Amino acid sequence: MEVILKQDIKNLGYADDIVKVRNGFGLNYLIPRGFAVIANDSNKKIHAEVVKQRAHKLNKLRQDADALVAKLESVTLTIGAKVGENGKLFGSITSQQLVEKLKSMGYEIDKKHIVMPEEHIKKTGSYTAEVIVHRDIRAKLNFEVAEG
């Protein structure tokens, strides 16, 4: 029996794959739990159209993400902080300050998507953070922590 998987199944396949399984496994386990549907002619046509549309949307998202990466990598942020002796900060710089600075420049990025080189930056200097723009597309964001 052929089925179209709705989600990833370990040792069987990934979502949207058409796989052959034994009748009992398909009818008693996969289909009743909503993990798969029978791969008849009408379901195969629907599946082909859904995959085609999803690929088109994914391609557009990737192009937008590549454009955003180019913009982010050309920008260098300067974050001002109160500085004590030896360049040590009062407090620390976190991803929230980067998000606020980017927001003032017109970029909407969630703080969960910024990976800092250290969890809390406590000294002045130049740093590079990583911004997760898309599932597998990342940008390098350069920023400086200066007295200000």
C-alpha positions in Angstrom: 0.0 0.0 0.0 1.3 3.5 -0.8 0.7 6.4 1.6 1.6 10.1 1.6 3.2 11.1 4.9 1.8 14.2 6.7 4.8 14.4 9.1 8.2 13.0 9.6 8.2 9.3 10.8 11.4 7.9 12.1 12.8 5.0 9.9 10.1 5.6 7.3 10.4 9.0 5.7 9.8 12.7 5.8 6.7 14.8 5.5 5.2 14.8 1.9 7.1 11.6 0.9 5.1 8.9 -0.8 6.2 5.6 0.7 5.2 1.9 0.5 4.1 0.3 3.7 2.4 -2.9 4.7 -1.4 -2.8 4.7 -1.7 -3.4 8.5 0.8 -0.7 9.4 -0.9 1.9 7.1 -4.5 1.1 7.9 -4.1 0.4 11.7 -1.4 2.9 12.7 -0.5 5.7 10.2 -3.9 6.6 8.8 -6.0 6.5 12.1 -3.4 8.7 13.9 -3.3 11.2 11.1 0.3 10.6 10.2 -0.5 9.7 6.6 -3.3 9.5 3.9 -3.8 6.8 1.3 -1.9 7.7 -2.0 -4.8 7.3 -4.5 -5.0 9.3 -7.7 -6.9 12.3 -6.3 -4.7 12.6 -3.2 -1.6 12.4 -5.4 -2.8 15.3 -7.5 -3.6 17.4 -4.4 -0.2 16.5 -3.0 1.6 17.5 -6.2 -0.1 20.9 -6.2 0.6 21.5 -2.5 4.3 20.7 -3.0 4.5 22.9 -6.0 3.0 25.9 -4.2 5.1 25.3 -1.1 8.2 25.3 -3.2 7.3 28.6 -4.8 6.6 30.2 -1.4 9.9 28.8 0.0 11.8 30.2 -2.9 10.4 33.7 -2.4 11.2 33.5 1.4 14.8 32.5 0.6 15.2 35.4 -1.8 13.9 37.9 0.8 16.2 36.3 3.4 19.2 36.6 1.1 18.4 40.3 0.5 18.1 40.9 4.3 21.5 39.1 4.9 23.2 41.4 2.4 21.8 44.5 4.2 22.6 43.2 7.7 26.2 42.3 6.9 26.9 45.7 5.5 25.8 47.4 8.7 28.0 48.0 11.8 26.1 49.0 14.9 27.5 51.2 17.7 26.0 50.6 21.1 26.8 53.1 23.8 27.1 52.1 27.4 28.4 53.5 30.7 32.0 52.4 31.1 34.1 52.2 34.3 37.8 51.5 34.7 39.7 49.4 32.2 36.9 49.4 29.7 34.5 47.4 31.9 30.8 48.2 31.5 28.3 49.0 34.2 25.8 46.2 33.4 26.1 44.3 30.2 25.0 44.3 26.5 22.5 41.6 25.5 20.6 40.7 22.4 17.8 43.1 23.5 20.0 46.2 22.9 20.8 44.9 19.4 17.2 44.4 18.6 16.3 47.9 19.8 19.1 49.4 17.7 18.1 47.4 14.6 14.4 48.4 15.2 15.4 52.1 15.2 17.1 51.4 11.8 14.0 49.8 10.4 14.8 46.1 10.8 12.2 43.8 12.5 14.2 41.0 14.1 13.2 38.9 17.1 15.7 38.7 20.0 15.4 34.9 19.9 17.0 35.0 16.4 20.2 36.7 17.6 23.0 34.5 18.8 25.5 36.5 20.8 29.2 35.6 21.0 28.9 35.6 24.8 25.7 35.6 26.8 26.4 39.0 28.4 29.1 41.3 26.9 30.8 43.2 29.7 33.7 45.0 28.0 34.1 47.6 25.2 35.3 46.4 21.8 34.1 45.0 18.5 32.0 41.9 18.4 30.1 39.8 15.8 26.7 38.3 16.5 24.8 35.8 14.3 21.3 36.6 13.1 19.1 33.6 12.1 17.2 35.0 9.1 15.7 31.8 7.8 15.8 28.1 8.9 19.3 27.6 7.3 20.3 31.2 6.4 22.3 33.2 8.9 23.9 36.6 8.8 26.9 38.0 10.6 26.1 41.3 12.4 29.1 43.4 13.4 28.7 45.8 16.4 30.9 47.9 18.6 30.4 48.5 22.3 31.7 52.0 23.0 31.6 54.5 25.8 28.5 56.6 25.5 
